[in-house]
Amino acid sequence: MPAPAFKDPNLPVETRARDLVARLTLEEKISQMVYNAPAIPRLDIPEYNWWNEALHGVGRAGVATVFPQAIGLAATFDTALVHGIASVIADEARAKHHELARQGYRRQYQGLTFWSPNVNIFRDPRWGRGQETFGEDPWLTGRMGVAFVRGLQGEDPRRPKVVATPKHFAVHSGPESMRHQFDARVSPRDLRETYLPAFRDCIVEGHALSIMGAYNRTNGEPCCASVTLLKKILRGEWGFEGYVVSDCGAIADFHLHHTFTVSPTQSAALAVRNGCDLECGSVFPSLLGAVAEGLVTEKEIDAAVERLFAARLLLGMLDPCDSDARARIPYSVVDSDPHRRLAREAARASVVLLKNARGILPLRKDIARIAVIGPNADDREVLLGNYAGQPSRSLTVLDGIRAAVSPSTRVVYARGSELQRDADGLWAERVDDGFGEALAAADASEVVVLVLGINSRVEGEEGDASASKWQGDRIDIRLPAVQRQLFAAVAKKGKPIVLVLLTGSPLAVPEEHDAADAVVLGWYPGEEGGGGIADVLFGDASPSGRLPVTFVRSASQLPPFTDYAMAGRTYRYLEAEPLYPFGYGLSYTSFRYSGLVVDRPSIEAGADLEASVSVTNTGRRDSHEVVQLYLDGDGVSGPLRQLVGFSRVWLPRGATEVVHFTLGARQMSRVDVEGRRAVHPGRYHLFAGGRQPDSRSAALTGSGVLQVDFEITGQPRDLPA
């Protein structure tokens, strides 16, 4: 008897999926639409758990290489690096999945369908999950998202390494405490100009094979059953053919919190009918009753299940392992030395130097005594951020400093304080417990490295950040009070202070900035983070990270957290002067920009524009530079300024490189109040340099941004929104 068509690897996956689903009972079909899909023994279909994480390494599945948190990866402004990291993650995922399957394990976090990357826009620094994103800018987020998706899935669309799942679609960025019932009201302009572009890039350009819906409603519609988002935009406009998965518990929110439906049966039917194929939750079993009541058809269920099995077939899950090279990646690649070296490179590239008064950095390696103080200095948890795996070993900042200095240098360590003090005083009997030891260490040293900040117990997802007063968010964006007091006490000693901040989101530190001699931002830097930070502190690498998000001076500069309008938010619309602007970061060398030109002074609306600029390393150190390109237009409504290009280049001292950019129509387009995207005639200003053209922060960032003007002529050119 011939094998069934779905077992023939030579047939198209669509044909195989259709054949397989036709052999299933209605009950079996519905059983496959939940994340923990059971086996179907009569057809040799093994069980499969769709819930797997790979935000910055294979997550929650035991040992894996842990790279810097996503926000730190964004600070590299390096799409090639992000692509390479995602490819490594996919290799480790394959190795772990197949080895565990050989041992008979097919559990949660052991599969090949990954709920990453998070390409929500980090619109407000109070959001605890901003650490998971690539920052506040749509263009940067889109470029990083595409690189990550392509790295995970690989270059062969018919044989993907794993499945990438951009999330959370769409208009989702807090507050965490309200996410299950919140309605994000957003204008057509902000929707199309800010919240959707990165998702579009991941789907249209990156060809992501799945997408995850958000918990919240957007303009009244639950995102996991939104006709606008799932039918009109995702499948209609973008031509998406993959599967849609709900966030965990989001379908139950329809009736429990949004009160959009009145029963699990209605919620399940609404989700499937409007385009959600897979549930992370326990409502979809109600589909059996929904079919009986005529709320959803079996044909609609068939379409969803066919999409799900098409993904499993693409991954080779129903084929013999010995025929698939993807199944033969050795387990030894997991957290291997080459992968650890890549993690070190990424950590080093993500470090942002925010202040360097009198050139105190880099530090001499032969300093007689150096004090390393602070609750994050020797903490391994803070290296990881959320959604992390478990490294086989890790380097804290203290570890990195000890390894970097000369044998004659004495490193004196004092924790100084807890990360924060519990409101009930449970973490410390006195606020200043530990201060004495820290002050003694400072007294005995030539320089103090003060390692402060927060961690994923303070900021993160609802329910995960156990030390957050606001269910993962941070309404107070300053350093915790006990750390501010520790800093002030150490500063009174008058010793040079290098402040190292470990955080996943902006911290308002204007007083600390003024008092410190240097400020270094290390994010949540991954398993090799302490080494990467030490590389920068002691000059083995010149700092080259740039801010993917604005650091405001205080929360008073922010609109209300629940307001999703972009007015007053991010560098694109912020009128007030920030503490550190988007795109900002210092170096140990200096760069000179010259010769910014465009290929012609005027173009027809819809045509491409070529631009180039020369950048020279005029300092004494070899270094990377992040060349940034911004655009604005006279009389054309839109952001105050808009990143439209960037390029990370390596420049030995004295070297010059001409950096070329191609601006396509979408980069030069604007979205009107109705949500229509078009290229408009008018005069435009193009800026190039190592930062944004931000006169508000000229004293902080210096000068050197070049400008060239060009004109767009003809009639407005409409583009897909």
N, C-alpha and C positions, 0 to 999 in steps of 0.2 A: 504494500500500500504506500503510495507516494506521501512524502512529508507535506504537511499543510503549508500553504503559501507563506504564512507569516514566519516560517522557519527558514525560508530561502533567502540567504543574504545577497543574492544576485538581483532580487526584485527591488523596485523602488520602495522606500520606507512607507510612503503613503499607501501603496498597494498592500504591503504587509500589515500595516496598522488596521486598514479597513477589513482585511480578512480576519485578523485576530478578534476585533471587536464584534464582528458578525457571529462569531462562535460563542460569545458570552451571553449569559442570561442577564436580565435587567438587574437583578441583585448583584451579580458579579461586576457589572459595569459600574454601578454606584459604589461598590466597595473599593474600586480603584481611583475614586475621585477625592479621597482623603489622603493626607500626607503619609500616614502609616498604612500603606496599601498591603493587604494580605496576599499570601501566595494563592495561586489557582493550580493546585496539583494536577488536575486532570489534563491541563495543557502545558505542564512543565514551566509555569510562570512563577518565578521565585517572588517572595515578599520584597517590598522595596519601601524605604523611608525617604521621602523627598526632601526632608528638612536637613540641610547641611549648610555650613557657614564657612566663608573664605574671605572675610573682609580685608585682612592683612596677613594671611597665612591660613592654613587649614585650621579651622576653629573647633574647639570643644571636642576634639577627637584624640586626645593624648598628645604625644610628642609630635611637634611640627616646628618648622622654622617660623619665628615670629618677627615679622618686619615692622617698621614704624607704623603707628596708627595711620589711617587714611589721611587725616588732616596733615600729618607730617609728610606723607608721600606727596600731597599736593604742594607743599612748600618747596619741593625740589624743582618744580616747574620742568620736569624731565619726563616726557611721555615714553621715551625709549626705555628708561629705567623702570617705569611702572609696568610697561609691557613685559619686560624681562622678569620682573617679580611675579606678575600674574602667571606667566608661563611656568615658573618654578612651583608656584602654588598648585597648578594643575598637575604637574608631574608628581608632587608629593601626594596629592589627592588620589591619583590613579594607583600609585604604589600602595597606599594604605588600603584603599577600597578592595583591590584584588587580593592582597594578602589576607585581609580579614575575611573576605568571602571564601577563600580557600579553607579558612579555619571554621567556617560555618556561621560567621557573624555578618548580619546585614541590618544593623541597627541605626538609630538616629545618629547623625553626624559622620556616618561611614559611607555615604553615597557619593554620587557624582553630579548632583544638581544643586548648585550653590546659590544661596540667597545673598548675592553680592554682585556689583558694588552698590553702595548707597549714594545716589546722585541727587538727593534733595539739596536744595539751596540753603546754605547756612545763613539765613536772613537775620538771625538774632543771636547774640553771643550767650544769652541765657539758656538756650536749648541744650540739654544734656547730651543729646545724640549728635550734636554738631561735629564732635570728634570723629564720627564715622564717615563724614562727607569729605569732598574735595574743595570745600570752601564756599565763598559767597558769590563767585562770579560764574555766570552761565557758560562763557567760552572756555575758561580753564576747566570747569567741571566737566563739560562735554568732551574736551580733548583727553582728559585723564580717564573719564569713563569709557571712551572708545578704546583707548590703549589697554585698559584693564580687561574689558570684555574680550577683545581680540586675543590678549595674552592667555586668558583662561580657556577660551574655546579653541584656539589654534587657528591655523590658516586654511584648513580643509573643511568647508561647510558640510560635507557629507560624512565626515568622520571627526566630529568635535572631540577635543580632549575631555572637556566637561561642559556643563551648561551654566551660563551666566544669567543672573536674574537681577537687573537693575530695580531698585526700590527707592522709595515707596510712592507709587504712582497714584496721586500726585498732589502737590500743594500741601506738603506735610513737613512741619518743623516746629512742633510744640504748640502749646505747653503739653508736657507729658501727662500731667494730671487730668487733662481734658480730652486726650486723643480719642477716647472711645465714644465721645458724644459731640465733639466739636465740629462746627460747620465753618470751614475756611472760606470766607467770602472774599473773592478776588475779582478784579476787573478783567475784562477781556485782554486789555493791554498787558497787565502784569502777568496774566496766565501765559500768554504767548511769548512775551519778551523775557521773562525771568524764570518761571517755574517749569515750563515744558521743554525748552531747547536741549538740555542735557539728555533728557529721556529720548527725544527725537534722534539725537546723535547716536545714542547707544543702539537704538532699534534700526534706523535707516542706514547708518554708516557702519556701526559695529556689528549689526546682525545678531544681536542678543536673541537667544532662543526662548527665553521666557521673561516675564515681568511680574512684579509683585504689586498688588494694590495696597493702598493705605487704609488705616483705621478710620480716619476722619471722613466727614462729608466735604465735598467741594461744591460750593454754590448750591447747596441743598441736596445733592445726590451722594449717597454713600459710594465711596471711591471703588469699592469692590463690586458694585453693581451699577456703575455710572454709564448711562447711555452716551453721554458726551465724551467721557474719557475712553471707555473701552470700545464702544462701537464706532462713534463718529471719528474720533481722532486716531486711536491706536490702530484699529483694523481698517477703518475707512481711509483716512488720510495717509497713514504711514505704511499701510500694506502689511501689517504684522501678521504672521502665520503661525507663530508659536503658541505656547500655552500661558494662561494667566493664573497665578496663585494668589490666594488671599493672605493678608497678614494674619497672625495667629489669634484667633478669636474674633476676627473682624466681621464674619458673617453673623455670629450671634449678636454682635452690637446692633445690627439692623433693628431687631425687636427689643433687645434689652436696654439699649441706651439711646439710639437715634430715634426710636419709636417710629421708624419708617415702615415697618411691617408689624404684625401682631403675633406672629408665631414662627417657630423654626421652619415649618413647612413653607410658609410664604417667603421667608428669608432665603432658604436654599433655592427655591424656584426662581426668585428674582435674580439671584447672583448668576445662576447658570444661563438663564434666558438673556441676560445682558452681557455675558461674555467671560465669566469667571469659571475656569475649568477644574481647579484643584483647591481644596480647602485645607488650610492649617487650622483644625478645630474639629468639632464633633456635630455639626449641624447637617452636613450633606447626606448622612444616612436618611434624613427626612425626605429625600428626593423620591423614595419609593412611594410615599403617600402623596407627594406633589404630582407625580405622574397619574396616580389613581384619581386625583381630584381635577386633573386637566390643567394644572398650573404650569406645567412644563411638559414637553413631549419627549418621547424616547429618542426621536431623531436629534433633538438638541443635546441630549445626553451622549448619544453616539459621537457627535462632532467633538465634544469635549474629550471623551475617552480616546478617540483616535489621535487627537493632538498629544495627549499624554503618552500613549504608546509609541507614537512617532519619535518622541524625544528619547525614550528608552532604547528604541531600535537604532537611532542615530549613534547612541553611546555604545552600541554593541552589547547591551546587557542580555539579550536573548540569543546571542551567537556563541559558539564555542570559544573559550578564552584562548586556546592555542592558535587560533587563526587571526588573532588581533594583537598587533605589536603594542598597542596601548596597554594591554594587560601584562606586558612583560617588563615594565619599568621596575627595576629592583627596589626592594624596600630600603636598601642602604642609602637611597638618595634623601631620605627623610632627615632633615636637620643635619645634612652633611656639611663638610668643611666648605665646599664651594658655595653652598647656600648661605652658610654663616658669613662668608666673606661678602656676599651680596647684601646681606642684612647690615653689615658694618658700613658698606658703601652707601646704602640708603640712609642710615642714621646720620652719617657724616654730611651727606648732601642736604638733609632736611633741616640742619641747624641754622637758625637765623640769628645773626648778630644785630642787636637792637641799639646798643650803645658801646662806645669804646673810647672813653675820655682819655686824652693824653697818650693814646696808644698803649694802654696797660696790657692789652692782649696782642699777641700771644704771650703767655707766661714763660719764663725761663724754666727749663727742666731741672736746673741745679739750684733752685731756691732752697735755702737752708731749712726753713720750716713753712709748711702750708697748712692752714686750718680748713678742714672740710666740715661744714656744719649744715644741719637741716634735716627735717623728717624725710625728705625724698632722696637724700644723698646715698643711702645704702639700702634702699627699698627695692626689692625685685618686682613687687606687684605693680608699681607705678610704671615700669618699663612697658607693660603689655597693653594697656588700654582695654577696651571691652571687645567682645567677640574674638578672643585670642585663643591660640593653642598653648601648649606647654613646652617651652624650649628644654632641651636636655641640659643646658647650662646657660647662664646669663651673666652679663657684666653691668653692675651698677655704676653710677658716676664715681663713687669712691673706688671701686675696682679699677675703673679706667684711669683715674688719676694716679693711683699707686703703681700701675703698670707703666705709666708714661714718664714719671719723674726719674731722675738719676738715683743710683743706689745711696748717695749721700744725703738725699732729701728726706726729712722726716715729715710724714703726713699725719697730722693730729686730727682725729675724728671725734665729733660730738653731735649726737642727734639733735639736741637743743630743745625740742618740743615735739608734741604730737602733731599730726597733720592738722587737726582742728580739735577744739574742745567741745565735747558734747554739752548740750544745754543743761543737762542734769549733773554735769561734773563727773561723769563716769569714767572718762578717759584720763583724767588727771586730777589729783587732789588740789593742785594750785596751777594757775595759768602759767606761772614762770618755773614750774618744775623742769629742771634740765638747763635753765638759762645759765646757772653758775658754771657748769662744765663748759658750755659753749663760750662764755666770756673768757674763761681761763685759756681755752684753746686759741681764741683770737689774740689774747695778750701775748701768747708765746710764739706767734707766727708773724711772718713778714706780709702775708696776703691771706685773705679769707675768701674761700669759694663757698657761697651760701646757696644751698640747693633747696628751693622752696617750690610751692605750687599746690596742685591738687592731684586727685587720682580718680579712678573709675568707681570708687565707693562714694565719691562726692558728686560726680556728674555721670550721667549715663541714661540708660533706658528705664522707664517706669518699672519699679520692682527690683531692678538690679543694683541701683546705687543706694546701698543700705545706709549711708551716712548723709544722704541728701534730705533736707527739710522739705523739698518741693518735688518729691518723687522723681528725682533725676535731674531736674533743671537747677539753675543757680540764679536766684533773683538778685542776690548780692554777688557781683562779679569781681569783687576785690579778693585779695588773698584772705584766707581765714584769719580771724582776729589774733589768735595766738601767734601766728607766723608774722603778722605785721608788728606785733610787740617784740618778737624775737629779733626781727630785722632792726628795729629801732634801737634795741639794747646793744646789739653788736656794732651798729654804726657809730654809737657814742665812743667806741674805743679808738676811732680815728684811723683804723687800718684800711688799706685798700680793699674794696669789696668787689668781687665778681659775683653777680647774682645770676644763678642758673634757674630758669623756670621750667618745670615739667608740668604740662597741662595739655588738655585736648581742645581748649577753646580760649578765647581772649580773656586776659586778666587785666583789670583796671589797676595799674601800679604807678600812677604819676609821682607819688612821693618817693617810692622806692627807686624809680628811674632817676630822679633828681639826686638822690643820696648815693647811689651806687656808682662805682667807677666804670663798670661794664655790665651790660645786661645781655644774657644769652638765652635764647629760647630753644629748648630741646624737645618739646612735645612729649608724647609717649613713644619713646624711640625704639622699642623693640628689644630683642634679646641681646643685641650687640650695642645697645644705646650708649652705655657708659663709655665704651671704647670710642664710638663715633664722636661723642661730645668731647672726650679728652683729646682726640685728634685735632679738634678745633681749638680748644683751650691752650694747647701747647704748640700750635703752629705746624703740626704735621699735615694739616689741610687748611686752606683759607676758607672761611665761611662763605657759603654761596646760596643758602636757602633764602627764600623771599616769602613774605606773608601772603597766604591765600585768603586772608580774612582781615578786616579792619579791627584794630584795637582801639576802642573808644576810651575816653578819659574816665567816664563814669556811666552808670546806668541811666542817669538823668539825660544823657544825649540820645536815648533810645525812645522810639514810639512805644505805645502799649504792646506788650508781648502778644496779645491775642489779635492784633491788627495785622492782617496779611498784606495790606497795601505797601508798596515799596517806597513810597515817599518818606524821605528821611532815613532810609536804610542803606547799608553797605556803601562802599566808596562811590557807587554809581549815582546815589541820590543824597548822600549825607552832606548837609550844609555846614555843620559844626566842624571845628578842627579836631581831628582824632589825636590820640596819643601816638599811635604808629599807623601809618596808612597802608592800605592794600598794596602789595608789590614791593614793600620796603624791606631792605636788608643791607647791612654793611659788609665790607670785605677788608682783608688785610692788604690789599693792593688798591690801585686806583685805575679808573678807566676813562678814556676820552672818546666821545662820539663825534663823528663828522660825516659829512657827505650824505645826509638823508635826501633821497631823491625818489620821485615816482617816474614811471616810464613815459607818462604824458600828462600834460596839465589839465586835460578834460577827457571825460569818458561818457559814453552813452549809458543811461540808466540800465543796469543789468549786466554790464560788461565787467570783466575782471580788471584789477589794477595791480601792477607790479611795483613793489617798493624795495629799496635797499638802503642799508646804513652801514658805515664802517665803525668798528669799535676796536680800540687799541688799549692794551694793557700797559699803562704808563708807570706802574709801580715796580716794586722789587720782588714780587712773589708771583709764581704761576698760580692761576686761579680759573675757576669757572665764573662766567658772568651770565646773568639772565637778561637778555635783551627783550624789552617789552614795547609793544606797539599799541597805541590808543587812538581813538577816533572820536571827534564830535563835529557837529555841523551847525552853521549859522541858520537860525530860524527854523530848524528841523526839530520837531519835538522828540524827546527821548531822554536818555540818561545824561547827566552832566559830563560824563566821560565813559568810555567803553573799551575794555581790552578786546583787541581784535587779532592779536598775534603775539607769540613769544617764542624765544629760541634760547636754549641753554648751550653755551659755547665754551670750549676750553681754550684759554689763551695763555701761553707761556709769557713771561715778562718780556716786554718789548714787541710782542707780536700784534699784528693787525688782522682782522678778519672782516670781510664784507658779508653781512647777513642779509639774505633775501627773503621776502615775504610775498605771497600772492593773496590778495584780498578778493574773495569771491563776493557775489551779490548778497548772500545772506549776511556776511560780516558788515556790509555797508547799509543794510536795510534797517528800517524802523517799523514799529508796530503802532497803529493808530488806536484811538479810543474804542473802536469797534472790534479790535483784534485782528485787523487786516495788516499783513506784512507787505511792504513795498520798498523799493529803492526810489528815493525822492530827489528830484533835481535840486541843486543848490551848491553852496560853497562849503567845503569840508576841511577840517584841520586834522592832520595826521601827526602824531607825536611819537618819537622814538627815544629810548634811553634806558637806564637801569632802574627806573621807577616810573610812577604815573606822573602826569603833568599837574601836580597838586600844589598850587600856590599857598594853600593853607598851611602846608608843612615845610615851606622852603627853608626855614631855619634848621629843621631837623635833618632834611635830606640833601640840602645843598642844591646847586644848579646843574645844568648840563643836559637837560632834555631838549631835543631838537624838534623843530616844527617845519612842516611843509604843507602847503595848501593845494587843493585841486578842486575841480568843478565837475559835478555830474549834470549832464544836459539831457534834453529830450523830455518825453512824457514819463510820469511815474511808472515803474515796472513792478507789477504785482508778483509776489512769490508765494509758494505754499506757506501757510502760517506755521 
